[in-house]
C-alpha cells in the first residue's frame, strides 16, 4: 500500500446482507441476484436499529447485488446517507455452480464442494473466479478504500465469501484457512486501519441484534 499520512485510524464496519430467498432454499448464489426474504428484511431492520445508535458514517459502500443493496437501503432509511454501489464487493463468482441447490452441487461437483466446505484446497470453478482472483478483488478494494478515505468511518455491505477474504487480509491468515471464520446473515464485524498502516480486527460476526430471529441455511456464499 502507498504511504499515506494520517493521524487517526480509518474505521471499517462490515455487514453481510440479510437472508435471501436463495439462502433459505440452500441455493448457492455467488453473483446471481436473489433478493431478501421476509426473514432477511427483518434482519436488515434490526441491524439498522443497531447502527442508528452509532456515530454517523462518512461513506456507505454496498455490493451492487440485490440482496446487499436491499440491506443497505434498509440501513440508510434509518441512518441516512448515500449508498455507493460497487461490483468489487460482489460475492465470489461461482460460474456454472450458481443457482444450484446444495444437494445437487454435492452430486455434480463433489470435489469443488469438498474444497469450499471442508478442505479449502485450490479448485477451478467452471466459468467462474478462482479463489485467488476473488481474494485479489476483495482485498485490493479495502486497501483502496483505506487510502481513499484516511481517518474516515466506512460502512460496507457485502457477502459471506467476500468478508472471509477480507478477514484473511486483516489477520494475515493463510490461504488454507479459507473456510474460516463463520459469517452469518446480517452479522456485524469491524476493523481499523491504523495511523501506522496496520490492520486491527475489533469485532467479528456479532449477531446480538438478531437474538429473536432463527435461521437455518447451509449455504455460506
Buried (B, 14 or more C-beta within 10 A) or exposed (E): EEEBEBEEBBBBBBBBBBBBBBBBBBBBBBBBEBBBBEBBBBBBBBBBBBBEEEEEBBBBBBBBBBBBBBBBBBBBEBBEBEBBBBEBBBBBBBBBBBBBBBEBBBEEBEEBBBBBBEEBBEBEBEEBBBBEEBBEBBBEBBBEBBBEBBBBBBBBBBBBBBBBBBBBBBBEBEEEEBBEBEBBBBBBBBBBBBBEBEBEBEEBBEBEBBEEBEBEBEBBB
